[in-house]
Amino acid sequence: MEECRRLARRVLCAAAVLAGSAFGARGQDAVLLSSTAPGQAPGMVIADGRSFAVPDGAIAILLLRSGEVLKIAGPSRGLPKAPMPRSGFSAFLSELSRAQTTDEVTAATRGGPSRIDGASVGEAVVVDVDHSATYCIDGSSALRLRRVGAADWPRGVRRLDGSRVIVWQASEPELRWPTDLGMADGERLEVLDGAGAGRAILTFRRLSVLQSESAWTAQAVLLGCSTQASAKLQELARTVTTPALYLASDRGRNPTYRIGEPLKIVIQSNVDGYLYCFLRQGDGSTVPIFPARAADGARLEAHVPLWIPGRRLAAELRAAAPRGTNEIHCYLAGRNLHSELPSAMLDQDFTPLPNDAARSLEKVFGTTKGARIAAASLFLKVEANGR
């Protein structure tokens, strides 16, 4: 298992240099699966690879239209243009999925049926006729129209050109789309209420020939069927995302401050977790800065930037004397470590840690059992005041 994880990391890093074949001469679009970069949220469509930027210290994982997965480590502007050979990539994705799928991930994907049923290659597409939406179908998809929650029963549906009206009785909660009525790409249907007036618009997009579930998911999102594909997109993101943490200042990743100047930092993760941060000052002392006095405790939500100072922690940080280097070290754990960490590391008054605790940060977080740990560090150059 560990060997497979190492293989996965090596291939994904190679992908950051070589890129997927879909980003070769064809310049296909992509969908963002996960990112540690502020401002980049899952499901975001990358329509122009030239303008896509990953800052220094950040990691982004993209789903290409072809169904391939691409990991990019910053700093990077634009997407690599060298095509990546297809041979072996599908097998790699299969191995990666097996290596990174855990009981925790599996449990997170379980649950009751969604309001609008998803679909994939060859599956039936169940359409909620109470709400306007876009649906994706392929050549073998069966289409079913279903009333979900309207107070009155729809009378039926018709093409916007009025060429055909399909009517069903109030006793029929669901009907199949007639096989003699083809559904062209971009077809739009109007749902009629009991009086025959329009109440919702259903738009249908046809997918091209697909070779995998991930390709179905990518094309569905790119064609606008995001609601239909959202569950599968989230499942794929959980499968291929390794916990990572981004840490930067309001002056970038290599900032310079004068002694006493206020510091402002931003932190973002690509998975939910619990955050613990420490400031190592120029005199060698180490101060716990998060989650001390933080609203909502140590919990950090994926893809939501945390600013310090900010809404959750208003305390002001300052560059500490003497001149030299201040360091900020942050750790993201897969579970709450409040009961396992030394009390000094959770101090509410920003009291410097005892020397032994300060020296053992990496050891404490590196040996925590049963908790995935992601770490990030930021080094700040501190200069003396004056000219």
FIKE-337870 format. One line per 3 residues: their letters; for each residue x, y, z of C-alpha. Coordinates in nm, 3 decimals, decimal comma. Layout:
BEGIN
a	X:Y:Z; ...
END
This chain:
BEGIN
mee	0,000:0,000:0,000; 0,275:0,248:0,095; 0,465:0,159:-0,222
crr	0,152:0,238:-0,423; 0,118:0,573:-0,247; 0,479:0,656:-0,332
lar	0,414:0,559:-0,694; 0,107:0,780:-0,696; 0,305:1,076:-0,566
rvl	0,582:1,024:-0,822; 0,343:1,001:-1,116; 0,136:1,299:-1,004
caa	0,451:1,509:-0,964; 0,560:1,403:-1,312; 0,218:1,508:-1,436
avl	0,283:1,855:-1,299; 0,574:1,881:-1,543; 0,443:1,687:-1,842
ags	0,067:1,757:-1,816; -0,218:1,552:-1,956; -0,262:1,490:-2,327
afg	-0,587:1,686:-2,321; -0,382:2,001:-2,263; -0,168:1,946:-2,569
arg	-0,252:2,107:-2,901; -0,627:2,066:-2,843; -0,617:2,291:-2,534
qda	-0,918:2,129:-2,367; -1,089:2,270:-2,063; -1,060:2,128:-1,712
vll	-1,242:2,119:-1,381; -1,076:2,196:-1,049; -1,097:1,903:-0,807
sst	-0,910:2,057:-0,516; -0,663:2,333:-0,438; -0,483:2,493:-0,147
apg	-0,469:2,830:-0,327; -0,704:3,101:-0,197; -0,972:3,186:-0,449
qap	-0,971:2,842:-0,612; -1,277:2,632:-0,525; -1,371:2,277:-0,631
gmv	-1,592:2,263:-0,939; -1,438:2,575:-1,090; -1,411:2,541:-1,468
iad	-1,070:2,624:-1,617; -1,171:2,748:-1,961; -0,837:2,904:-2,052
grs	-0,531:2,716:-1,931; -0,302:3,010:-2,007; -0,457:3,222:-1,733
fav	-0,461:2,953:-1,464; -0,202:3,024:-1,195; -0,095:2,828:-0,888
pdg	0,103:3,039:-0,637; 0,426:2,930:-0,475; 0,361:2,675:-0,202
aia	0,014:2,580:-0,330; -0,109:2,260:-0,496; -0,400:2,221:-0,740
ill	-0,551:1,901:-0,881; -0,741:1,922:-1,210; -0,975:1,683:-1,387
lrs	-0,921:1,704:-1,764; -1,198:1,663:-2,018; -1,045:1,327:-2,111
gev	-1,094:1,201:-1,755; -0,724:1,220:-1,670; -0,608:1,386:-1,348
lki	-0,334:1,649:-1,336; -0,155:1,779:-1,025; 0,022:2,114:-1,041
agp	0,259:2,241:-0,771; 0,322:2,615:-0,760; 0,464:2,844:-0,857
srg	0,308:2,786:-1,197; 0,134:3,010:-1,448; -0,048:2,848:-1,735
lpk	-0,074:2,478:-1,795; 0,210:2,264:-1,930; 0,190:2,206:-2,305
apm	0,395:1,889:-2,345; 0,154:1,598:-2,394; 0,166:1,309:-2,152
prs	0,151:0,961:-2,308; -0,177:0,786:-2,243; -0,021:0,445:-2,198
gfs	-0,035:0,336:-1,839; -0,223:0,642:-1,714; -0,556:0,465:-1,669
afl	-0,382:0,190:-1,474; -0,212:0,454:-1,261; -0,546:0,618:-1,176
sel	-0,683:0,279:-1,076; -0,384:0,217:-0,849; -0,409:0,567:-0,704
sra	-0,776:0,516:-0,621; -0,703:0,188:-0,445; -0,410:0,340:-0,256
qtt	-0,593:0,643:-0,126; -0,946:0,516:-0,072; -0,991:0,458:0,301
dev	-1,282:0,364:0,523; -1,315:0,733:0,609; -1,351:0,829:0,242
taa	-1,593:0,548:0,170; -1,813:0,648:0,462; -1,819:1,007:0,343
trg	-1,969:0,904:0,009; -2,261:0,713:0,157; -2,601:0,865:0,216
gps	-2,958:0,888:0,093; -3,059:0,966:-0,266; -3,009:1,323:-0,386
rid	-3,297:1,537:-0,509; -3,169:1,510:-0,865; -3,026:1,167:-0,940
gas	-2,680:1,155:-1,090; -2,589:0,939:-1,385; -2,286:0,809:-1,563
vge	-2,211:0,611:-1,875; -2,523:0,420:-1,979; -2,722:0,495:-1,663
avv	-3,076:0,628:-1,661; -3,107:1,004:-1,613; -3,387:1,095:-1,373
vdv	-3,507:1,452:-1,427; -3,677:1,668:-1,164; -3,953:1,844:-1,360
dhs	-4,017:2,094:-1,079; -3,697:2,292:-1,137; -3,510:2,435:-1,435
aty	-3,175:2,262:-1,486; -2,932:2,124:-1,744; -2,889:1,746:-1,781
cid	-2,628:1,544:-1,966; -2,710:1,223:-2,151; -2,509:0,984:-2,364
gss	-2,616:0,763:-2,651; -2,735:0,480:-2,424; -2,899:0,684:-2,148
alr	-3,262:0,620:-2,066; -3,447:0,942:-1,977; -3,713:0,948:-1,704
lrr	-3,913:1,254:-1,601; -4,017:1,266:-1,236; -4,227:1,503:-1,024
vga	-4,043:1,564:-0,696; -4,198:1,831:-0,479; -4,445:2,064:-0,652
adw	-4,773:2,141:-0,479; -4,966:2,080:-0,801; -4,900:1,818:-1,062
prg	-4,736:1,931:-1,387; -4,950:1,866:-1,688; -4,661:1,754:-1,904
vrr	-4,368:1,876:-2,112; -4,330:2,015:-2,461; -4,050:2,118:-2,688
ldg	-4,003:2,492:-2,699; -4,092:2,495:-3,069; -4,431:2,347:-2,970
srv	-4,389:2,046:-3,197; -4,485:1,784:-2,940; -4,654:1,780:-2,601
ivw	-4,622:1,482:-2,369; -4,897:1,466:-2,109; -4,928:1,242:-1,805
qas	-5,201:1,192:-1,550; -5,182:1,295:-1,184; -5,152:0,930:-1,084
epe	-4,825:0,896:-1,272; -4,528:1,024:-1,069; -4,282:0,930:-1,343
lrw	-4,276:0,871:-1,717; -4,022:0,758:-1,974; -3,926:0,981:-2,261
ptd	-4,077:0,825:-2,577; -3,822:0,630:-2,777; -3,953:0,778:-3,102
lgm	-3,863:1,127:-2,987; -3,489:1,179:-3,023; -3,309:1,423:-2,793
adg	-3,060:1,643:-2,976; -2,771:1,822:-2,808; -2,899:2,150:-2,667
erl	-3,264:2,036:-2,672; -3,484:2,247:-2,443; -3,813:2,132:-2,297
evl	-4,075:2,337:-2,117; -4,258:2,188:-1,820; -4,629:2,279:-1,818
dga	-4,839:2,341:-1,509; -5,199:2,230:-1,463; -5,325:2,521:-1,671
gag	-5,083:2,451:-1,955; -4,849:2,741:-1,875; -4,473:2,700:-1,860
rai	-4,320:2,647:-1,514; -3,960:2,527:-1,576; -3,709:2,482:-1,857
ltf	-3,511:2,159:-1,896; -3,198:2,171:-2,113; -3,024:1,856:-2,238
rrl	-2,666:1,815:-2,356; -2,532:1,507:-2,531; -2,196:1,367:-2,425
svl	-1,942:1,236:-2,671; -1,816:0,877:-2,662; -1,667:0,824:-2,316
qse	-1,417:0,572:-2,188; -1,445:0,619:-1,813; -1,654:0,746:-1,526
saw	-1,408:1,032:-1,469; -1,444:1,142:-1,833; -1,824:1,142:-1,792
taq	-1,789:1,357:-1,481; -1,553:1,605:-1,647; -1,764:1,652:-1,958
avl	-2,087:1,678:-1,758; -1,949:1,965:-1,550; -1,799:2,138:-1,855
lgc	-2,134:2,121:-2,036; -2,318:2,280:-1,745; -2,463:1,968:-1,578
stq	-2,291:2,052:-1,249; -2,582:1,958:-1,020; -2,614:1,620:-1,186
asa	-2,240:1,551:-1,162; -2,159:1,711:-0,825; -2,168:1,391:-0,615
klq	-1,935:1,206:-0,853; -1,704:1,509:-0,874; -1,675:1,520:-0,494
ela	-1,614:1,144:-0,475; -1,336:1,165:-0,733; -1,179:1,461:-0,551
rtv	-1,173:1,268:-0,223; -1,009:0,974:-0,399; -0,719:1,164:-0,556
ttp	-0,658:1,445:-0,305; -0,377:1,411:-0,054; -0,407:1,652:0,244
aly	-0,200:1,965:0,189; -0,169:2,307:0,350; -0,091:2,650:0,203
las	0,067:2,923:0,417; 0,159:3,274:0,300; 0,171:3,634:0,423
drg	0,007:3,947:0,287; 0,352:4,016:0,138; 0,387:3,679:-0,029
rnp	0,585:3,366:0,052; 0,921:3,540:0,107; 0,824:3,850:0,303
tyr	1,037:4,109:0,476; 0,920:4,309:0,778; 1,075:4,558:1,015
ige	1,077:4,483:1,387; 0,736:4,558:1,537; 0,547:4,568:1,206
plk	0,214:4,379:1,205; 0,206:4,042:1,032; -0,090:3,907:0,839
ivi	-0,098:3,547:0,719; -0,339:3,332:0,518; -0,385:2,956:0,548
qsn	-0,588:2,721:0,329; -0,620:2,344:0,311; -0,764:2,112:0,047
vdg	-0,938:1,888:0,303; -1,129:1,946:0,627; -0,915:1,919:0,937
yly	-0,791:2,073:1,261; -0,527:2,344:1,250; -0,242:2,419:1,492
cfl	0,002:2,707:1,425; 0,310:2,839:1,606; 0,530:3,149:1,569
rqg	0,902:3,097:1,634; 1,046:3,441:1,710; 1,391:3,583:1,652
dgs	1,495:3,530:2,014; 1,425:3,157:1,981; 1,096:3,153:2,173
tvp	0,793:2,978:2,021; 0,438:3,107:2,072; 0,120:2,911:1,990
ifp	-0,098:3,138:1,774; -0,381:2,906:1,657; -0,631:2,790:1,778
ara	-0,567:3,017:2,080; -0,881:3,230:2,127; -1,005:3,132:1,781
adg	-1,377:3,130:1,710; -1,493:2,774:1,627; -1,177:2,625:1,775
arl	-0,920:2,441:1,565; -1,161:2,331:1,293; -1,054:2,434:0,940
eah	-1,289:2,386:0,647; -1,144:2,278:0,315; -1,097:2,547:0,048
vpl	-1,189:2,831:0,285; -0,900:3,075:0,344; -0,823:3,161:0,707
wip	-0,668:3,502:0,769; -0,483:3,588:1,090; -0,575:3,840:1,213
grr	-0,925:3,802:1,077; -1,281:3,704:1,159; -1,192:3,392:1,354
laa	-0,886:3,527:1,532; -0,855:3,901:1,582; -0,526:3,895:1,773
elr	-0,252:4,096:1,603; 0,083:3,937:1,520; 0,404:4,141:1,496
aaa	0,753:4,080:1,367; 0,960:4,014:1,677; 1,313:4,128:1,764
prg	1,594:4,070:1,714; 1,657:4,111:1,341; 1,694:3,785:1,156
tne	1,420:3,532:1,085; 1,077:3,462:1,231; 0,917:3,129:1,143
ihc	0,553:3,025:1,131; 0,481:2,651:1,138; 0,130:2,511:1,085
yla	0,001:2,155:1,111; -0,332:2,021:0,983; -0,459:1,704:1,149
grn	-0,734:1,477:1,025; -0,896:1,480:1,369; -0,911:1,700:1,679
lhs	-0,590:1,663:1,883; -0,699:1,883:2,174; -0,687:1,603:2,431
elp	-0,352:1,468:2,305; -0,132:1,777:2,277; 0,064:1,924:2,567
sam	-0,148:2,194:2,734; 0,120:2,457:2,660; 0,059:2,413:2,286
ldq	-0,305:2,515:2,334; -0,237:2,816:2,555; -0,499:3,092:2,525
dft	-0,267:3,378:2,626; 0,002:3,339:2,358; 0,253:3,234:2,622
plp	0,588:3,109:2,485; 0,628:2,733:2,501; 0,876:2,572:2,739
nda	1,202:2,499:2,557; 1,144:2,123:2,546; 0,796:2,166:2,396
ars	0,924:2,421:2,144; 1,194:2,183:2,025; 0,955:1,890:1,993
lek	0,689:2,038:1,761; 0,785:1,825:1,462; 0,817:1,516:1,679
vfg	0,479:1,565:1,846; 0,289:1,610:1,520; 0,498:1,355:1,335
ttk	0,424:1,074:1,578; 0,052:1,133:1,634; -0,120:0,801:1,580
gar	-0,416:0,763:1,348; -0,421:1,124:1,229; -0,317:1,237:0,883
iaa	-0,088:1,539:0,920; -0,014:1,805:0,659; 0,241:2,075:0,742
asl	0,348:2,411:0,602; 0,608:2,668:0,708; 0,666:3,035:0,634
flk	0,996:3,215:0,693; 0,985:3,590:0,746; 1,292:3,811:0,719
vea	1,296:4,067:0,999; 1,503:4,385:0,966; 1,591:4,651:1,220
ngr	1,396:4,976:1,225; 1,538:5,289:1,064; 1,736:5,323:0,744
END
